[in-house]
Structure formats: structure tokens, C-alpha cells
Amino acid sequence: MQAYNCVFSSIALQAIERMRSVENSWPFHQPVDGKRYKDYYTRISNPMDLKTLEQQVKERRYRTREEFLADVDLIVNNCILYNREISPLTATARKMATACRECLKEHEDTLASLEINIMRCVSLLILFLVCLY
């Protein structure tokens, strides 16, 4: 599992850099300034931004692609909730999510292989534990 975390973290950090490189993505690079946007944290109960996403990757908090992508989608959903669907910021957030998914797709073979190996190890461990009892 440690090898997967290391490889996944490396790929996730690449995906975050791709998201940062999206034109006009700068509002998503840092947490929202609560002093400037006073109602943000009352309207958005689970904030997410690229700095926080990167920090959580470096702390190895994501065990799967799905967990990581849930927080990427949270950036988009929070943007829709706060700025509305038709906002240019929402269009940028969607482009960022697309860039992230494209990056992960480029590494699909590596991630899938690692995930299969993890499932095999987990299955063997469960079999071993069943045999013990």
C-alpha cells in the first residue's frame, strides 16, 4: 500500500499542477479569504482549494483516486453553490477538474496495475486470516 501511496501522490501532485496551469485558475490556488468574502464560510460548509488539496496529498490522506476526485469535484460544487452555474469562475473550475481527470487518465495503466496488486494482497491477507481462525 505504501508503494501505491507514493506513486499515487506523485501523480496527484502532477494533476494539481495541471489544475494550477489552467488559465484564470488563481482564485482556486489558496483558501478563500473569509475577510474579503464574509459570507463564504457560512454558505460553504466544506471548503476546498488547490493548496489544501496539495497538503492532503502530501499528508497521504487519499487512499484512492475516488477520494481525491471527490475533493476535486468539491472545488467545482462549492464554486457552483457560491458563484452560480453561469459564473466564469465555475467554467474555470470545470476546466480544472477536466485537466485533473486527463492527467489521471494518462496514468491509468500504472494506477490500475497498482490497485489490482493491492486487491490481490488484501485478498491473500483475508484468506490467511480466515485460515488462522
Helices and strands as residue ranges (DSSP letters): H 2-20, G 26-28, H 40-43, H 50-58, H 65-83, H 88-106, H 108-132
